Amino acid sequence: EAGRLLFARPFVFIKGCVRIADLPPAHRLEVGFAGRSNVGKSSLINALTGQSGLARTSNTPGRTQSPFFFAPDPPGAADGAMPALALVDMPGYGYAKAPKDMVGAWTELIRAYLAGRVSLKRVFLLVDSRHGLKPPDIEVMDELDRAGVSYQIVLTKADKLKSSQLEAVEKAT
């Protein structure tokens, strides 16, 4: 019930950040959403909050170019019953339709954020179920392990599995 109530309020965009100095104060719990480009990070945030247009989605890889912070509106519960929370939509890694120097800059920002953000309590690492773990996913998991950040893998795009892929998954479970 507490989880349902946490997402029962509308969420609002707080800010996007292009430098570590731009990050909001680390006084609320943060839950990050990481993964390859176009794996469904923004779509999952929209589904969790029940707001189809909160986090911008696109079919073009690399549209999310900095971490975006979203929080319940109002950001803190008036009675103190719920902790302040921020959902963080992170840029994807892998292919992006953006200049390489820009991709490099946001990749370094995300690495620094993941390694040193005390308020980051959990990262949901989204993996396309059609392709499984790729070397960049494993690199991110290694970085999260080194930083001591708790993470959980979330498989996405199961609705797009071919019947042969679905049969292989069913046999494996």
C-alpha positions as CSV (number, residue, x, y, z in Angstrom):
1,E,0.0,0.0,0.0
2,A,2.9,2.4,0.8
3,G,4.3,1.8,-2.7
4,R,1.0,2.5,-4.3
5,L,0.6,5.7,-2.3
6,L,4.1,6.8,-3.3
7,F,3.0,6.9,-6.9
8,A,-0.6,8.0,-6.4
9,R,0.4,11.7,-6.6
10,P,1.3,13.4,-9.8
11,F,5.1,13.7,-10.5
12,V,6.7,16.9,-11.9
13,F,9.9,17.7,-13.8
14,I,12.4,19.2,-11.4
15,K,15.5,19.8,-13.6
16,G,17.9,18.4,-16.1
17,C,21.7,18.6,-15.4
18,V,24.6,18.9,-17.8
19,R,27.3,19.1,-15.1
20,I,27.8,17.6,-11.7
21,A,27.4,21.1,-10.3
22,D,23.9,21.3,-11.8
23,L,22.7,18.3,-9.7
24,P,19.9,19.2,-7.2
25,P,20.8,19.0,-3.5
26,A,21.1,15.4,-2.4
27,H,18.4,15.6,0.3
28,R,15.8,13.3,-1.3
29,L,16.1,9.6,-2.1
30,E,16.9,9.0,-5.7
31,V,16.0,6.0,-7.9
32,G,17.8,5.9,-11.2
33,F,16.8,4.3,-14.5
34,A,19.8,3.3,-16.6
35,G,20.2,1.3,-19.8
36,R,21.1,1.3,-23.4
37,S,19.6,3.9,-25.7
38,N,15.9,3.3,-26.5
39,V,15.5,0.4,-24.0
40,G,12.5,2.0,-22.4
41,K,13.7,4.1,-19.4
42,S,11.4,7.0,-20.0
43,S,8.5,4.7,-20.8
44,L,9.0,2.9,-17.5
45,I,9.0,6.2,-15.6
46,N,5.8,7.2,-17.3
47,A,4.2,3.9,-16.5
48,L,5.2,4.0,-12.9
49,T,3.8,7.5,-12.4
50,G,0.7,6.9,-14.6
51,Q,1.7,10.0,-16.6
52,S,2.2,9.3,-20.3
53,G,4.0,12.6,-21.0
54,L,6.2,13.1,-17.9
55,A,9.5,11.7,-19.3
56,R,10.0,12.4,-22.9
57,T,10.1,9.3,-25.1
58,S,11.4,9.1,-28.7
59,N,12.2,6.5,-31.3
60,T,15.5,8.3,-32.0
61,P,18.4,7.0,-29.8
62,G,20.1,9.6,-27.7
63,R,17.2,12.1,-27.1
64,T,17.8,12.0,-23.3
65,Q,21.1,13.8,-23.1
66,S,21.4,14.6,-19.4
67,P,19.9,13.2,-16.2
68,F,16.4,14.4,-15.7
69,F,14.9,14.6,-12.2
70,F,11.2,14.1,-11.4
71,A,9.6,14.3,-8.0
72,P,6.1,14.0,-6.5
73,D,4.1,17.2,-6.5
74,P,4.3,18.5,-3.9
75,P,7.9,17.2,-3.5
76,G,7.5,16.4,0.2
77,A,4.5,15.0,2.0
78,A,3.0,17.7,4.3
79,D,2.5,15.2,7.1
80,G,6.0,13.6,6.7
81,A,4.4,10.2,6.1
82,M,6.3,9.6,2.8
83,P,10.0,10.2,2.1
84,A,10.9,12.8,-0.5
85,L,11.8,10.9,-3.7
86,A,13.2,11.7,-7.1
87,L,13.1,9.5,-10.1
88,V,16.2,10.0,-12.4
89,D,15.9,9.4,-16.1
90,M,19.5,8.9,-17.3
91,P,20.8,9.1,-20.8
92,G,21.3,5.8,-22.5
93,Y,24.6,4.3,-23.4
94,G,25.5,2.7,-26.7
95,Y,24.5,4.2,-30.0
96,A,23.0,7.7,-30.0
97,K,22.2,10.1,-32.8
98,A,24.3,12.9,-31.3
99,P,27.9,14.2,-31.7
100,K,30.5,12.0,-30.1
101,D,31.8,14.8,-27.9
102,M,28.3,15.4,-26.5
103,V,27.8,11.6,-25.9
104,G,31.2,11.5,-24.2
105,A,30.3,14.4,-21.9
106,W,27.0,12.9,-20.7
107,T,28.7,9.5,-20.3
108,E,31.3,11.0,-18.0
109,L,28.6,12.9,-16.1
110,I,26.6,9.7,-15.6
111,R,29.7,7.8,-14.4
112,A,30.4,10.5,-11.9
113,Y,26.8,10.6,-10.8
114,L,26.6,6.8,-10.3
115,A,29.9,6.6,-8.5
116,G,29.4,9.4,-6.0
117,R,25.8,10.3,-5.4
118,V,25.0,9.5,-1.7
119,S,21.3,10.0,-2.2
120,L,21.1,7.4,-5.1
121,K,19.6,4.4,-3.3
122,R,18.7,2.2,-6.3
123,V,19.3,1.9,-10.0
124,F,17.0,0.0,-12.3
125,L,19.1,-1.3,-15.1
126,L,16.9,-1.9,-18.1
127,V,17.9,-4.6,-20.5
128,D,16.1,-5.3,-23.8
129,S,14.8,-8.9,-23.5
130,R,15.3,-9.5,-27.2
131,H,19.1,-9.0,-26.9
132,G,20.0,-9.9,-23.3
133,L,23.0,-8.5,-21.5
134,K,25.6,-6.8,-23.7
135,P,29.1,-5.8,-22.8
136,P,28.1,-2.2,-22.0
137,D,25.5,-3.5,-19.5
138,I,28.1,-5.6,-17.8
139,E,30.4,-2.6,-17.6
140,V,27.7,-0.5,-15.9
141,M,27.0,-3.4,-13.5
142,D,30.7,-3.5,-12.6
143,E,30.7,0.3,-12.1
144,L,27.7,0.1,-9.8
145,D,29.3,-2.8,-7.9
146,R,32.5,-0.7,-7.4
147,A,30.4,2.3,-6.2
148,G,28.3,0.1,-3.9
149,V,25.1,1.2,-5.6
150,S,22.2,-1.3,-5.3
151,Y,20.7,-2.2,-8.7
152,Q,18.1,-4.5,-10.2
153,I,17.8,-5.6,-13.8
154,V,14.5,-5.0,-15.5
155,L,13.8,-6.8,-18.8
156,T,11.9,-4.6,-21.3
157,K,10.3,-5.1,-24.7
158,A,9.1,-8.7,-23.9
159,D,6.0,-7.8,-26.0
160,K,8.3,-7.6,-29.1
161,L,9.9,-11.1,-28.7
162,K,9.7,-13.4,-31.7
163,S,8.0,-16.7,-31.0
164,S,11.3,-18.5,-31.2
165,Q,12.8,-16.1,-28.6
166,L,9.8,-16.6,-26.4
167,E,10.1,-20.4,-26.6
168,A,13.8,-20.1,-25.6
169,V,12.9,-17.9,-22.6
170,E,10.1,-20.3,-21.5
171,K,12.5,-23.3,-21.7
172,A,15.1,-21.5,-19.6
173,T,12.7,-20.7,-16.8
